[in-house]
Amino acid sequence: MDSKKEDAASAPTSPESRRTRSNGKGKTIAEAAPPSVTVVSTKAIPSPRGRWRKGAAILDFILRLGAISSAIGAAAVMGNNEQLLPFFTQFFQFHVQWDDFPMFQFFVFANGAAAVFLILSLPFSIVCMVRPFVVGPRLLLVIIDIFTMALVMAAASAAAAVVYLAHNGSQDANWIAICQQYTDFCKVTSEAVVASFVAAVFLIFLIVLSSVALKRR
């Protein structure tokens, strides 16, 4: 009798008996499993909308530089435009200069002012690149671009009308085409007008880009 008890006590315990135990009421309680560890990444993932807005801000900055270059080029080319014909009389000397025409004076002033406005707007464009979701600087850029585009377009259109008359004249008003004599002056004037219209096109793209960026915020 005692030997059976000793054999039962000395019998090895099976793995199943180690995992379970009796609570005295015939029920088995499972041994608690070790808790699982969940790793959470704290690395920020940029959203597609944020990437799009940052790309739009970079494109805005590039277009703004193009508009500045075109406006400065138009003002500089027109402001240095003059021509002196090689022949003259005792009382007259055939000389033409940009400031002889009020429209060309307005053209130089408008393109110069547009270049200044665009240069002053560069810090706001940089802010939009650093903080793509900001609204205030983007709205201010739209207002500045609309005003600048209107100024440049008005100056370019007025100068283009004068250039057209200089090339073709007007039979109804008895205005002769002075470009038949002042060929170099008219050529440089046409180049300045084209550069001003290029600046206006850049500004139109800037306005559209900023409007789309504000709409998709």
Beta strands, then each sheet from edge to edge (+ up, - down):
strand 1: 20-22
strand 2: 28-30
strand 3: 82-88
strand 4: 93-97
sheet 1: 1+ 2-
sheet 2: 3+ 4-
end
